Each structure stands twice: as structure tokens, then as C-alpha cells.
Amino acid sequence: MKLIERSEYINEIKDVLQTPDIKVITGVRRSGKSKLLENIADHINDTDPMANLIHINYNLTDFEDLAEYHALENYAEEHYQKDMNNYLLIDEVQMCPSFEKAINSLHAKEKFDIWVTGSNAFLQSSDLATLFVGRTYEIHIFPFSFREYLAYYPTENLYTSLTKYITDGGMAGSYLYKNEVQKYRYLNNEVLNALIVRDIEKKYKIRNEPLLQKLIDFLMDNIGNVTSIRTITDTLSSSKAKADHKTIGKYIEHLCKAFAFYRIRRYDIRGKKYLRSEDKYYLSDQSFKYARLGTKNMDYGHALENIVAIELLRRGYEVYVGALYDKEIDFVAMRQGHKTYIQVAYDISENKTFEREIKPLLAIKDAYPKMLIARTYQPTYLHEGIHVIDAAEWLNNSYSG
């Protein structure tokens, strides 16, 4: 498989090497956590002549004797070298039951720079503070961005590449399959069902798998639509699925904790407050939808909206759905006190469509930047103070408004 350097993550990693925190790499299954850990090992070896690298990969039978937390701790201690910079890298740490006991003990001894990856069902962002008693630093990674896709598939035509990226997605493991049927079979069977869903079922002892599968289908089919747990429950119940609000709420939480989906809350722009009950859900990678539901009735608009949502999260924004009176703004992106209002549309070539998409942004009276991201195939221009920017250009640059 062709490898590219994920420079944004590598740069972040360089900044936190040898800090006292336990570094935890999270992200959806098959998004490249193990490869990133290998990149860390390579970087350490290349830059630190005093490095003593202890790398444990539980995917390999070489380390099956360490599937007990005392054995894990003893192995690290045995390979520790005094007067060296000792780095402990552990891949798929959840394969060692009670791994947190060993990690916490090793961290307390202050002898190792500790890095771990693991299944998201067993190593979740919301649980890190409880799981690891000491300080943690989370590095959250996503599937390939459009920029990384371009690095993998170099081209001079951004616009054609974005068309392909919409259906190819950013799950790099699927790039090895040249046949579309095989590619989507890999994404749905080997990643979504065999890894993500299986992890959730194992972690939470899910008994009603058919309901979980129907919920996944519903969320995929309603990408970009504001919905509520009650609406989802009522819809699934009408299709003769045994569903209740409490169960649906828990299943959605499990899917989001495993980074299969990301929940985006609503934000009242005028009242400057967060709204409850209705949210939007976006897939960690849009290719999962086409792998599962097919590409016959392509919804390019919501696919592009999904890509922009994940890209905003990738760039470190807090992302919300904007509500202003009876109007909706696709995204309110916040970071360090800065706010940007964003509308996303696939095609604004018709004046009627353009006016519909720009109208909610024009209704916002504060001075924060506003932008309309669409497939314009032309340079960025201003319309009454609103940046109208081509989607491929925005995704390929760090331009934020």
C-alpha cells in the first residue's frame, strides 16, 4: 500500500513528545491509528539518538504472552534502559484485559513516554479521564482528508478529484481495491460490520443487533437532516422494529463514541445558546453510506455537507448547526473565540438556488465571517460581504473565512 506522511498529525506529535501525559491516539477503526504509531516510532528513531523504543503490537502473535496486564508491565520494565529516553508504544491495547492498571502503574513511575492506540469501543474519549488516573493527551485522527487524498492520488484537476473523493471517501484501506463492488464490500463488511459494530456489541453486550443495524441505516439515510431521538424511534417503530427512546438514545451514543457518527448540536444564533432535543448526525466517512446503501440515488449535496462537517472537526473547530428564527445555517464553527457561519451547497449555478442558500447568511447581523461553500469551479468572490468559495479549493486549503 502506498504510504503518505500525515504531516498535520506528525507535527502535533512532535510538539508533545516526552511530555508527561499518556498520549492516546483515537479515531474510527481503520483510519490509520496503527500506521501513525509506526510513523511515531520512525520519527523517534530518526531524531533521538538516545531513544530506547519499546513497541508492542497486539495484532502480532509475538506479543500474545503479554495479554495479561502484569505481563505487560513486566515486559516494559524488563526493556527499560537507564540513562536513555524510554518510549513505550502500545498498539491495540484493549487486547490486554485491565490494560489501564498496567498503563497507570507505568505512568506513575515516570520512566516512560507512553503512547497507546486501541479499539474505540474500549478506549473512548469520554472515558479517558476515568480510565487513566494520570493526565492524558488525546490525538484524534480522521480518515484521509481531501488534501491527503490528493497526496495519494496526485492530480492537476482538483474538481475531478473532489467528484471521486465524494464516493471514494477517506478510508485508505479501500484504495487497494480497484473494483467498486470489492471496495464497498470491504468498507461495509470488513470495517463497519466486522470491526465497528462488532466492537460496540461486545463492549455493551448488545442483544438487539437488527435494531442497531436499522438505526445505522436510518442515520446514514438522513445525513444532514435535523432529527430527534423521538423521531427516530417513531420511524423505526412504524417499520415494525422493536424500539424505545431509551434504547435508541443509548445505541446512538455508542455509535458516536465509536466515531462511526458525529453528533452536531443546534445553536441559537440570536439567543447565543445551545438548543436541545434535535441534532444532526454525520458519518466519520461518507463512503460508508455508499458501501451500505448504494450509489443509485446519489445525494451529492448532503455528501458534500458531510465532508465539510468532518473537515471542520478535523481542523479543530467546535461545530454546531445554526438556528436563526425560522432559518437554518448549516454550520457555526467556533475556535478560540472566533466564529464562522457556513452554508454548504453542491450546485448554486441557478439564481434561485443561490438566493436560497445565501439568504440565511444575510440575515445574520453580527460581524463574524460568513461563507458559502459550493462547487463553483471558480476563484473565491464576495457577495454582500459573504465569501463564496469553491468546495475543492476550501478543502484543499486551510482557508477558514
Steps between C-alpha positions, in 0.01 A plus 500: 500500500623846413586704810475875541620709792211632704688818575230673706498215751878458490546869583266469797686191615835679485364765736402249770791253490644444849218685673382324816151422369383162376452561128189326367433476127128472427293488183262277309617147422736471201565875489876450535571495874744207475682655205528827690653314793755353257570854376564607860746213544681595177517865601640415843763272350600765247521793739592372846840325528426430866172322427412162642188398312271236650234427238224249576250411228227270627401418142816290482528155660846609618325673789222255584679412826438859613121466498495545878568835660770382740687345207467827306644703786781252559593502130529879501711495817729229361567704186552829685850645462639743752647827368302461177178664379255212539198503270221247549272458198206260530268419208152349554543524876143377565617147415660495845216478759533760777771675296428826684648356820835439330496836319416694816771320695763563234395863470527550875864385488580792266750298297323467165357720228179301446300482176198272448238421238198276530149413390271797550238294680759427768704822491255786475561872526231539763654228717868597486502710816341213694696223330841656552539658841792714384494768236414409143548677169268386222601510135182442305546395139255482214493314169697663217407862437462626144855639523630158599295339223673733254838397643406135442354568153698798362315699237487844347120501492358567848142498377509153349679369807230633732233323293691176554572571866128537571445132422850363573517659843801510729528140623839431346472122535227504236736658246666161450183370334468608137158343461222714649301198619803364684582843643153550645489140624818567694359822650165353601594143594858524622501845660151610594347166598797282589686765699290799605165327561665189646700713746184679613311175545783349700557804720134568581364147466249605236219247469293659227742513207222538236389822672858631507535425128170674418611801704826520302301490175268775623782731610684446171186570300438822695845659488459876527138485622407635843351216698420392854511174691120505515474539122747219441320273746159569347632440148665171589198388699275564199717255304426233763835533676482456877631840605465728799646845567742383766649222288530718189670770705752251638570347158563843348736583786690175439534575127627851570745383765641253246533795254276335243288817518550851637211680665470872421284700740285801413597854600259794527692782331273778627475374859859374503401174667506132418175327411409150607290213368582534127842436349673400178715192457790470258696192396870477581545431131236544231614186313335283766160618381560402139655170605187416698212666317633519145567787261193486276332803655803712576434797727805710416379794707486313829818310412686830460343629822628187678851557364501864614374405848779245550759741358398768749540250784834394353616863508419523868174692497204458730220452251130577543191531283385861500139597569377854433123552524360261238828477307778247532872553443677177421795561733616740767872426540665627818863502607679713761224759512483526121179410321423424134158444343494250215245388244573201277342436161600275214372706209419873513508562126129595498414838651208353692725249674768760568250740658355223717843401632628854557183629670564349849852647503374845404257486793787480750585851615823449699846561353634143505610354164240329284559265210317294245691187398385353169628350179551830320805397292637853529707717736354627826288814471298721734124545492379767741789417734453123476787288369382269223768234471541190290474181707811338350706814565376527860566133574847523349599802707477606861288804405238548771327825423 
